[in-house]
Amino acid sequence: MKDELYFTVSLGWTANASGKRQKAVFESLFKEAGVARYDFADANYDAKKQSVQIEEFIAKKPDALFITPSDPAGIATAVKQANIFGIPVFSSDGLIPGAEAVSTVMFDNYASGCFTMRHLGDLLLKKYPSGDIGIGMITLPMNEGWDAREHGARFILSQKKYERIKVKYEWPWDPTGTVTTATTVESWLGADTRKELKAIWCAWDGAVFDGLAVTAAYRPDIIYTGSDGGEDAYNKMLQYPDQFVMTVGESVFAMPSQLTNYALAWLKKKRVPRLVMVPGYAITAGMVLDVHSIKNKTETVCGGIRTAWQLMLDYDLPDYTDALNTVLSANGLEPAWVPEI
């Protein structure tokens, strides 16, 4: 392995907690490994922009190119160019079709969609024991990875148990911003004169936030599930525990940390896995309320003292969920933080 390595990281986004965390973990582990030369680029969810950034990185001939795809299919051509020039690619949070990556570490978005829709469906069947139940779906087909969440959700709806749940409204996110989540939900409410809309399944938490801004005051019966997790989501759950009922938290730390280790090992000509799936957490409003009720209680983890709230925010760090479950149990609460997805 070269004495002085140069790494480049093409991030599909850094606007939310997941993107910020991935960048911070890459940067921390590079420094820990003694990699002083590295560059980042943020595409802000724009596959065309990310493709250009990847091409610019290729010209710099890095020893490893790390990529968090804004859209796996949308950047595939650019990544194939990295393959042609012999630059090893390591993909985080997305499988890039038709391109070669030495290692890909990602989350099972399909399983996430299954889990949130199953939870939503069970709540609705219990709340409305007879008749059809109308729901809306806000999806993300523009990203091949996140699109799998919708496919998982629809698989659950195809099962006989959930046949009373009917998708009355659906909207794929508009990346141009011409139509927004809020205006979409407003239009649904305008059309829903009989108040048949009982829930909205969202492919990401941001859609939940925007939807709640429209429905919370006038239609508190409408419940939501989302995906991504993080402090913003937890605070919304505290504010609307009966409406924002579940989000999904990925093991964000695991993706860049595993990939960094794999890249360093591969450069030493060691064997590394081609594909790894990291676990995720189904996080209910009840779980967040429990932690908030003991938010200042402390537990020792990794040689430091953390509050219950801090442990929840960093649930994906090694040993943190064990510590969180310990402090929950010690206070008579359910140790529910288990990677079920």
N, C-alpha and C positions, 0 to 999 in steps of 0.2 A: 504494500500500500504506500502511496506517496506520502512524504513527510508533511506537506502542506496541502490540505484538501480545500476544494472550493465547491460549495453546494448552492443550488438555487431552489427556491420554493415558489411555485405558482399557486396562489390561493384563489379559489373561486369566489370567496367572500370573506369579509371580516366585520360585517355590520352587526352580527348578533353574537351572543355569548359563545356559541360553538366556534365560529371563525376566529374570534379573539383568542380563545383558549388554544386552538390548534397552532396559531402563530406563536403564542407564548411558549408552548411546549417545545416546538421545533427550536426556537431560539435558545431556550434554556439547555436543551440536550446537546445542541451544537457546541455551546460554550463548555459544557461539562466534558465533552469529548475532545476538546481542544481544537475545534474547527473555528478558526477566527475569520475566515473569508466566506461570506454567504450573502445572498441577496433575496429579497422578497418582492413579490408583485401581487396586487389585489385586483381581481377582475370585476368585483362588485356584481356578481351574478350574470355577467355578460360573456357568453361563450366566444363571440367574435373578438372581443377585447382580450380574453384570456389566450386565444389562439395566437394573437400577435405577440403577447407577452412571452409565450412559450417559444416562439420563433426567435425572439430577441435573446432569450436565455440560451437557446441552442448555439447561437453565434458566439456566446461567451465560453463554450466548451466546458461546462461544469463536470465535476467528477460524479455527481448524482443530481438528478432533477426530481424533486418532490412535487406532486400535483394533488390538489384538492379540486376536483372538477366542478365547475359551475354547471356544466351539462356534459356528462360523459360522451354522448354521441356528438355533441357540437364541437368538441375539441379533438376528436379522434384523428383528423387529418394532420393537425399540428404535432400530435404526439407521435404519429408514424414517422414524421420527419426526424424526431429525436432518435427513433429506432434506426433510421437510415444512417445517421451520423454516429451511431454507436454510443449514444449517451444513455446510461442506465436510468430507467424511470421507476419511481416508487409512488404508487397511487394511494391516497388516503380518502376514505369515504366515498368511493365510487369506482366501478369497474368500467374501464374505457374500451369500447367495442372495437375489434379489429386492430388494436395496437398492443404491443408487447410491454408489459410491466414486469420488472424483476419480482416485485412483491406488491400485492394489493391488500390493504387492511381496511375493512369496511363494516358497516352495520347492516343488519337484515331489515331493510325498509318494508319488504313484503310482510314479514312477521309483525312489524310494528302496526301496519294497517289492519291486519287481522285482529290484533290485540285490542286496539282502540275501538274498532267497530263492534267487536264482541262485547266489550264492556258497555258501550253505549246501547247496544241492542238489548242486553239483559236488563239494564236500568229502565228502558222504555217499555219492555214487555211487562215488567213488574208494576210500573206506574200506570200503564194503560192496558188492563187485562182483556179488553175486547176491541174489535174493530181494527181498521187499518191505521197505521201510524206514519205520518208524513215526516220526512227528513230532507235536509239539503246537504249537498256535498260541494266543498270548495277544494279543488285539486291542483296539482302541479305537473301537468304533462310535459312542460317545457324542459324538465330535467329527468333524464331517463332513470336515474337512481331513485329520486323522490317519487316519481310516477308509480313505482312499485307499491307505495303505500296505498294508493287508490285500488290497485289490483287486489291487494290483500283484503281491503275493506269490502270490495264487491264479492269476493269469494265467500266471505262470511254471510253476506246478504243472500247469496244463492242457496243457503242451507234452509231446509224446511222449517226449522225452529224459528227463523226470522222472516218467514214469508209475509207476515202482517206489516212489516216495515217497508214502506214504499219511498223511493227517491222521487220527490215531487219537483225539486229544484236542483240544478247543478251548474257550476261555473268554474271553468279553468282559469287560473290566474292570468291576468293580462300584464306581461312584462313591460309594455309601453306606458302603463299607468293611465291610459285613456279611460278605462273603466276600473274602479277600485273595489276592494272588498266591501267597504261601507256602502257605496252606492248600489252594489249588487244586492246586499242584504236588505237595504231599504226598498228596492224594487220587489224583492220576494215578499216582504211584509205588506206592501201595497196590493199585491195580487192575492195574498192569503186572507181574504175577507172572512173566511170561516174558521180561521185560526187552526188550520190542520197541521201547520208546521210545528213540530215538537222538538226538533233537535237539528244541529248542524255539525256534521263531521268535517273537520278541517285537516288538510295535509300538513299544516305547520301552525305554530302558535300565533304568529303574527296575524293570521286570518281570524283567529279567535279574538284577539284583542280588538281588532277593528269591528268584528261582528258584535261583540259585547257593548261597544260604544253606541250601537244602534238599538239593540234589543233589551239591554239591562233594565231600563226604566219602564218600557212599555210592554215588553213580552218576557217577563222573568221566568215564564214556564219553559222557554227554549233553552236547552242545554247543549254544551259543546264538548268535543274532545279535540286535542291538538297533538303536536309532536315537536320536540326539540328540548324542552325543559329550560332550566336556568332561573336566575333570580326574578327576572321580569315575569315569567310564567307563574312562579310561586306567589308573588305578590298579587297577581290577578286572581289566583285561586283563593287567597285569603280574603280578597275583596268580594268575590262572587263564588263561594264554595258550592252553592247549589246549582250553579250554571256552568262553570268551567270545571268539569268533573275529572278529567284525566289528561295528562300529557305523557310523553315518552322521553326519557333521558338516555341518550347514547353514552357509551364509554368513550367520550371524546379524547380524554388523556391517552387512552390505549392506542389510538390510531397513529398519531405522530410519533409517540414514543417507540412503539413497535417498529415502525418504518425506519426511524433513525438507527435503531439497533440493527435492523436487517441490512441497511445500506452499509454500515460500518463493517458488518460481518462479511457481506458479499464482496466488498473491496479487499478483504483479506482472503478471498477465495474460499469462504466457508459456505456451507449449504444453508439456504433460507427458503421459507415456504412461498409458494406462488400466490396463495389466497388464504386469508385469515378473516373470520367473522368475529367481531367483538360483541359482547353481550350488551343488553339494554335494560332499562328499568321502567316499568309501568308505574307512574306516579299519580296517585289520586289526590283529590283535594283533602280527603281525610288524613292522608299521610302528612301533607304539608301542615294542616291544622295541628296535628299532634306535635310535630317538631316545633311549631311556633309557640305552643303552650309551654314548652320547656326550653325556649330558644337560648336562654342564658346559662343553662346547665352545661357543665363542662366534662370533657373526657380527654384523657391523654392518648395521643396517636403520633407515631413516628417521632417520639421524643419531645413533642410539643403539646400544649394544652389548647383545645379548640372548643368553642361553644357548639351546642347542638345545631344552631342555625349555620354556622360555618361548616360543620361536617356535612350538612345537607347540600350546601352550595358546591362542595368539592367531593360529592358522592363517588365520582369516578376515579379518584386517586386511590392508590393501593392502601388497603386497611381502613379507609375512611368509613365505608358502610358498616364494617364490623364494629367500629367505635360508635357510630350513630345508633346501631341496633342495641348496643350495650347500654347507652345512656337512656334510650327509650324504655328498655326493659326495666332498668333501675328505677324508673319513674312510673311503672305500672302501665306502660303503653305498648302497643304491638310493635315488635321488631320487624316491620314489613318491608325493609329495604333489601330486596332480593332480586338479582338479575334474572327475571323471568323470560325475557325476550331474547 
